[in-house]
Amino acid sequence: MADTPQAPVSPPGAPARERFAVVLWRRKWILILTALLVTGVTAAVSKSLPEEYDAKATLWITEETGTAAFDAVQAGEVLARTYAQVADSPILADRVAVGLPFEASGGDVQSAMDFEPVSETQLLRIEGTDGDPERARILANAYAEEFIDYSRAQLGETVASQITFADRASTPSQPARPQPTLYTLVGALLGLIAGTGMAFLAELLDRRVRSNDEFEELLAAPILAQVPQRTRAAAAEAAFQETFRLLRTNLQFMNRDGVPLRSLTVVSPSEGDGKSSVAFHLAVSMAEAGYSVILVEADMRRPGLRRLALPDHEERITVGLSTFLTSPPDLDAVLYETDHEGLMFIPAGVLPPAPSTLLDAARSRMLFTEAQRRASMVIVDTPPLSVGAEAATLAASADGALMVVDPRISRKAAVRRVRQQLSVVGASVVGVVVNRVKTLTDIGAYAYRYEPAENGRGREPRSRRARRREARERQRQA
């Protein structure tokens, strides 16, 4: 079977950082797609924004005093901050607009200007912004010149200071805004944060059971086997069969009050979990090990086990479990031989109008009592626990119940509900079978590649590269 990267499984007591990593791995595609989406949108928007150029003119402000040089510098710094406030004047903006070589209103000029004193200096920076670099230069220099004239004319008599150009604005070669690279990096960071939040939100809203630990915690029962998806590949078929041998071995060590299990109901939380297939293949595996097994089709609502147990029996079966339950007990009359030595089958028979009434506690106990007289192991396929009460009734009458779950469809609420349902009737869940696992490494299983050998002996697992090399060699020889 193909080796694929699987999400790490964090045990219930794992540190918070390990659970954090498990969630991120499990929801990695949500995280990746969200991060890419936010980054892409940010990059596209930043490139579509109009370019803006900043041109800066610098003024030198000195105060004419007889004090020490240090005091004069401090006074000049204070004046620079004061002049920064004075420069942002609508009157100045209107006067600058009149003298510009291009059309602009006073409001446009004022909104395009920025005034900033340089910290711990006597410098005042006047910055003009425009979509055209040349106009930005003209705007900054024109405003600086107008401010020098204005301060000399209006403030010269009240303030003993002098304002001169320290540096005229030059034409900027690069736009100040937007900065696509910076914006994209910020967008990527925000995308990762948003993706992490979306991943945890999806985890919170996901009602599926995602790991073995959750199944064991919800059902208070161990995982006895994980059944891989069945395919036509020889390795996959070998792994499928080996899983049921493992399940059989695990059940052999189970007991109830010190007595080995002799009767077992196969139950599931909902439709489509694959319990009928598990029940059949488990029965076949038990028969291969030398047990005498009776397999009972007790799912009278939607019977489907007959197609597996009696594939060549095309005639309609009218004598079955319903016959045994409604007439004087004669188990031999409803037993059918199968193609597997040691395995007998009891089909559902004619479907009754009320299966839960027919399969009450007394009749369920009678069924197990009679079946155990003729076989060393009785396996009963039941309807889903969410469909009717007969599954719980049968589970309470048997030595144990084997829960079959499908991680693709099992929901936490449904699993909790069936556990409570079985607990109320006193049924004992001996273990859990996780069905239709995509690979042997899904939800925490140990991975091993099974390959049948030509002479019935096992062969060491090989890499896909080695198998491809052998295939090419065989083609050359042919």
Buried (B, 14 or more C-beta within 10 A) or exposed (E): BEEEEBBEBBEEEBEEEBBBBBBBBBBBEBBBEBBEBBBBEBBEBBEEEEEBBBBBBBBBBBBEEEEEEEEBBBBBBBBBBBBBEBBEBEEBBBBBBEEBEEEBEBEBBBEBBBBBBBEEBBBBBBBBBBEBBBBBBBBBBBBBBBBBEBBEEEBEEEBEBBBEBBEBBEEBEEBBBBBBEEBBBBBBBBBBEBBBEBBBEBBEEEEEBBBBBBBBBBBEBBBBBBBBBBEEEEBBBBBBBBBBBBBBEBBEEBEBEEEEBBBBBBBBBBEEBBBBBBBBBBBBBBBBBEBBBBBBBBBBBEBEBBEBBBEEBEEEBEBBBBBBBEEEEEBEEBBBEBEBEBBBBBBBBBEBEEBBEBBBEEBBBBBBBBBBEEBBBBBBBBBBBBBBBBBBBBBBBBBBBBBBBBBEBBBBEBBEBBBEBBEEBEBBBBBBBBBBBBBBBBBBBEEEBBBBEEEEEEEEEEEEEEEEEEEEEEEEEE
